[in-house]
Each structure stands twice: as structure tokens, then as C-alpha cells.
């Protein structure tokens, strides 16, 4: 199965956010390259919120280009077999944490956000990953900083999309 086929299956099976979910499916139907950065009409991305539920905290990255505190994530790559794999790869690369595991149940949320030209939209498929006990993070080239935040601190540092992702993740935990 191709990554494109996986994305369509994941989105068809996703429950909630019906209008936005349909917009993702319509985008893929209209753009065979809708998973890739080269698709200037917009493209799917895969992200993951790194969660340490035992300590009630999440790991956020200070994104090098955007200079915002965000969850880990980014573009799909040709070697990614699934959206879940892309999200887990991104979370592992950007956090430096080995042993992350996906929170069961598929994507936690969808979040479409505009980008400056030449691209127009990121159709982000958002997952959550669980950090193993004693996880040690390491800053990647894509980050200015990495920092653990208590659940109640996130709204003070991150935008509303990250807060919504955290709320949806906590509801699933």
C-alpha cells in the first residue's frame, strides 16, 4: 500500500471534524501529489505531540523558522510507509528521544493552517506519542530549543492549535 492510499484510509476512518476531514480527502482527490511539499496548492504533514502522562507534561519545540512553540512534525518523505510512521519519525528526529510510542487510536486531530507563498496550506494530521520513563531529549537542527511544559503551562507559550491538540490528547489518555 502506498503512503497516499494509507492517508486516504486513515482520513476515511477518522471520526470527528467532518468538514475538515472531507477537505483533506477532497484535496488528495484533486492532487495526486498532495502529500508532498512540491504540491503548491498545499500538502499533508504529519505531527505528534510528545506526552509524558506520568508527569503531566508535553515536550514542545521552538521551531527554528517560525519561532513558535509547537509539537514535533513536518513533511512526509518517500520512505514513510504510513502517516503514523511519518509522525513517529518526525517526533523521534526532532525530540531526539528513542522509544517513543504512538498513542493508540490513530490521529488525535486535524489542523489546516495557511503558509506563505509559494505554498498555501499544511493539512496537518496530528498524532500523540508517549515518552518512555526517563526520556532524554536532544535539540535537532530544526529547533532553537526543546522544553517540557506542564499541561497547564501550554496555553501561555503555544498557540491555540497546540492547546486544542493537547486537550484532544488528554481526552484520549
N, C-alpha and C positions, 0 to 999 in steps of 0.2 A: 504494500500500500504506500502511496506517495504521501508526502507531507501535506500536499493540497487536499488529497482525499481524507486524511486524518483531520485536517482543520474543518472540513465540511461536516464530517461525522460528529466531531466534538461540538460544533456550534448547533447542529440539529438536535443534539442531545442535551444541550444546556437549558436549564429551566430558569426562567426569570428574565427580566429586561427584554421582553419580547420584541419591542420595536427596534431596539438597538441590535439585538441578535439577528433580526431579519436584515438590517442594514449591512451587517457583516457578511451574511450569506449572499445578499444582492451584490455586494462589492466583489466577492470571489467569483460569482457567476458572470459578472461583466468584465473581470480582469483575470485572465489565466495566470498572470504574473503578480497577482495581488498579495502574495506572501513576501515579496522581495522588495528591497529598498529601491530598486530601479523603477518600480511602478510609481510614477509621479502623481497618480490620482490618489495614492495612499496605499498603505501596506499593513499587513498584520504584524504585530510584535508579540513577544511572549515575556511576561514578567512574573516575578514571585516575591512575595513579602516573606522575609526571613523572620520566623517567630520562635521565641523561647517561652512557651506557655508556663513552664515551671516557675520562671522568674517574672512573668507578666511583662515581657518586653519584646521589642522588634528591633532589627538591625536595619538602619537606613543608610543610604549612600548620598553624599553631597556630590551630585553629578557635575563632572568637570565642565561640560559645555553649558548646561542650563543653570548651574549654580543654585540648585534647589535640592532639598532633602526628599529623596524618592525611594521606592522599592527597587530591588535589583531587576534588570531586564534589558531587552533590546531586540535586535533584528534576528529573524530566523536565518539559519545558514543551511546550505545544501546538504550537509551531513546530518542534520537533525531529522530523525525518523518521525517524530511526533511533536505537537505543540508542547506537551508536558516535558518532553526531553529538552526542548529548546529553553523552556523556563528554568528547568533544573540546571542546565548548562550555564545559563546566564547568571543564576543565583550563585552557583559554585565559583565561576570565574570572578565575579565582581566582589564576592564576600571573602574569598579565599578559604572558606570553611569546607572541609571534607566531611562526608557523611550526612549531608542534608537529605531529608526525605520529603516527598510530596505529601501534603495533606490530602487524604483520600476524598474522592467525590468530584474530581475534575476542576474546571475553572471556578474560582470564587466570585469573580465579577468580570464584566466587560467595561472598558473605558475608551471611548473615542475622543481624541484630542487633536486640535489643529497644529500644524507645523508651518514654519516659514517656507516660502518657495525655495527650491523647485518642488519639494514635496508638499502635500496638502494635509494628509491625515495619517495618524497612527491609529490603527484598530487594535488596541491592546487587549490580549487575552490574559487575564490576571489569575495567577495561582498563589498558593501559600506553601511554604516549605518549613519543616520543623528542624531547628538546630539541635544537634546532639548535645548531651550534657558536656559541659566544659569546652564548648566550641570556642576556637580561637580564630578571629578574623584577621585578614590582611588586605590592605588597601591596594587596589589594582590601578592600572594606568587610566581607567575611565573615571576614577573617583578622586576628589580632592580630600575626602575624609570618609570614614565609616564610624558610626556611633550607635550604641544601643540606647533606645528610648523606652521608658516605661509607657504602657498603653496610654495613660492619661497625659503624657507629655507630647504625644504626636501632633495633636491639633495646634500646638504652639509653635511647631517648627515646619510642618509639612502642609501642602495644600489639601483642599477638600477631597480630591480623588484618592489620596493616600489614606485619609481618615475613613472614607467610605470602604476602601479595601480592608482596612483594619477592622472596622465594625462587622463586615461580612465574614471575615476570617474568624473573629471571636465568636460570632453566632454559630459557625460550623464546628468550632472546638467544643 
